[in-house]
């Protein structure tokens, strides 16, 4: 391997670490759930492949753009100052190029799927890029982040059916409140920094105790919406076992933090939520398989 190729691979590895590529697992399983239910099984391989490309492209573009938008704050925050961009490991030009390339890949995937997906792709990019600035003016930034992840199930449904229906909107709302709930937990770590920099968050505005109450209320709403998604579509018992599984995981996640101790916020944020999304998808898929087998 040439020196240039080795350097390029090294840069790619740093970029993937910067955008926490592995955390694509948060929204992707919900999109896949929407996909298999809309298709009543596995869709055409071409559709499946382009949905994956769209998801990876959109999330990569969003995370890279967020790192640039937050560069000023990341340099000053001890928790984030060692990230690749503030540490000078990557340049702004490199991250801009990656962001534009990722957005282009997302737009291409949407175009390859169907006209509605392509027509709505600029709206999706506006939402996922716009989130990065919301902490500057609203405590509701957690919900905007939730919306940015929550559009994934609607997008997957559109990719399969070419239309928007009630069911994926309900699932997207569930993802929105789920994301907002765990983002509030994550924001507990930055309350003092946010106050010092004039940034907005629910924990900073309400304090850790009331902030956690809001987080828990959002997760109650999440479970209710997941149940509502099943009701809209007439899903079966296995699906509702999956909803109960999600409810237990969210309760455990909430138990990891308290107003006086949020030292395990990272565990709650990164570990538990991966199990939530993957577990939900597996139960929804199993329910689909069981119901198809019964007919």
LINHUTA-V186430 format. One record per residue. N is the residue number from 1. SS is DSSP state (hx for helix, st for strand, lp for the rest). NEAR is the number of other ideal C-beta (glycine too) atoms within 12 Angstrom. Layout:
N:SS:NEAR  N:SS:NEAR
This chain:
1:lp:9  2:lp:8  3:hx:9  4:hx:10  5:hx:11  6:hx:12  7:hx:14  8:hx:15  9:hx:15  10:hx:19  11:hx:23  12:hx:22  13:hx:17  14:hx:26  15:hx:32  16:hx:24  17:hx:23  18:hx:36  19:lp:33  20:lp:24  21:hx:24  22:hx:17  23:hx:28  24:hx:31  25:hx:28  26:hx:39  27:hx:46  28:hx:33  29:hx:37  30:hx:47  31:hx:43  32:hx:37  33:hx:46  34:hx:44  35:hx:41  36:hx:36  37:hx:40  38:hx:34  39:hx:25  40:lp:18  41:lp:18  42:lp:21  43:lp:27  44:lp:17  45:hx:11  46:hx:17  47:hx:30  48:hx:26  49:hx:19  50:hx:32  51:hx:41  52:hx:30  53:hx:31  54:hx:45  55:hx:41  56:hx:31  57:hx:37  58:hx:46  59:hx:40  60:hx:35  61:hx:40  62:hx:41  63:hx:41  64:hx:41  65:hx:36  66:hx:34  67:hx:37  68:hx:33  69:hx:26  70:lp:34  71:hx:28  72:hx:21  73:hx:29  74:hx:29  75:hx:20  76:hx:18  77:lp:23  78:lp:16  79:lp:23  80:lp:25  81:lp:20  82:lp:16  83:lp:30  84:lp:32  85:lp:36  86:lp:26  87:lp:18  88:lp:17  89:lp:20  90:lp:30  91:lp:21  92:hx:20  93:hx:13  94:hx:26  95:hx:35  96:hx:22  97:hx:20  98:hx:34  99:hx:36  100:hx:22  101:hx:22  102:hx:35  103:hx:32  104:hx:22  105:hx:27  106:hx:41  107:hx:28  108:hx:20  109:hx:34  110:hx:34  111:hx:23  112:hx:25  113:hx:36  114:lp:29  115:hx:15  116:hx:22  117:hx:36  118:hx:25  119:hx:17  120:hx:29  121:hx:33  122:hx:19  123:hx:24  124:hx:39  125:hx:32  126:hx:22  127:hx:32  128:hx:41  129:hx:28  130:hx:25  131:hx:37  132:hx:30  133:hx:24  134:hx:29  135:hx:33  136:hx:21  137:lp:14  138:lp:20  139:lp:26  140:lp:23  141:hx:35  142:hx:39  143:hx:33  144:hx:33  145:hx:40  146:hx:38  147:hx:34  148:hx:38  149:hx:46  150:hx:38  151:hx:45  152:hx:47  153:hx:46  154:hx:39  155:hx:52  156:hx:47  157:hx:41  158:hx:37  159:hx:46  160:hx:37  161:hx:25  162:lp:21  163:lp:19  164:lp:27  165:lp:23  166:hx:18  167:hx:32  168:hx:35  169:hx:26  170:hx:33  171:hx:49  172:hx:40  173:hx:32  174:hx:46  175:hx:48  176:hx:38  177:hx:36  178:hx:49  179:hx:41  180:hx:39  181:hx:45  182:hx:43  183:hx:42  184:hx:47  185:hx:45  186:hx:39  187:hx:40  188:hx:40  189:hx:29  190:hx:34  191:hx:31  192:hx:19  193:hx:26  194:hx:29  195:hx:16  196:hx:14  197:hx:22  198:lp:14  199:lp:30  200:lp:26  201:lp:40  202:hx:38  203:hx:37  204:hx:29  205:hx:23  206:hx:23  207:hx:21  208:hx:29  209:hx:21  210:hx:19  211:hx:37  212:hx:35  213:hx:23  214:hx:32  215:hx:44  216:hx:30  217:hx:22  218:hx:36  219:hx:40  220:hx:23  221:hx:28  222:hx:42  223:hx:32  224:hx:23  225:hx:36  226:hx:46  227:hx:25  228:hx:25  229:hx:38  230:hx:34  231:hx:19  232:hx:21  233:hx:29  234:lp:15  235:lp:33  236:lp:26  237:hx:17  238:hx:25  239:hx:37  240:hx:26  241:hx:24  242:hx:36  243:hx:35  244:hx:21  245:hx:29  246:hx:43  247:hx:30  248:hx:21  249:hx:33  250:hx:39  251:hx:21  252:hx:21  253:hx:37  254:hx:35  255:hx:19  256:lp:28  257:lp:34  258:st:21  259:lp:20  260:lp:11  261:st:16  262:lp:29  263:lp:14  264:lp:22  265:hx:33  266:hx:21  267:hx:21  268:hx:37  269:hx:31  270:hx:22  271:hx:23  272:hx:34  273:hx:39  274:hx:26  275:hx:26  276:hx:42  277:hx:40  278:hx:27  279:hx:30  280:hx:50  281:hx:37  282:hx:24  283:hx:34  284:hx:42  285:hx:30  286:hx:25  287:hx:31  288:hx:33  289:hx:21  290:hx:19  291:hx:23  292:hx:18  293:hx:12  294:hx:11  295:lp:9
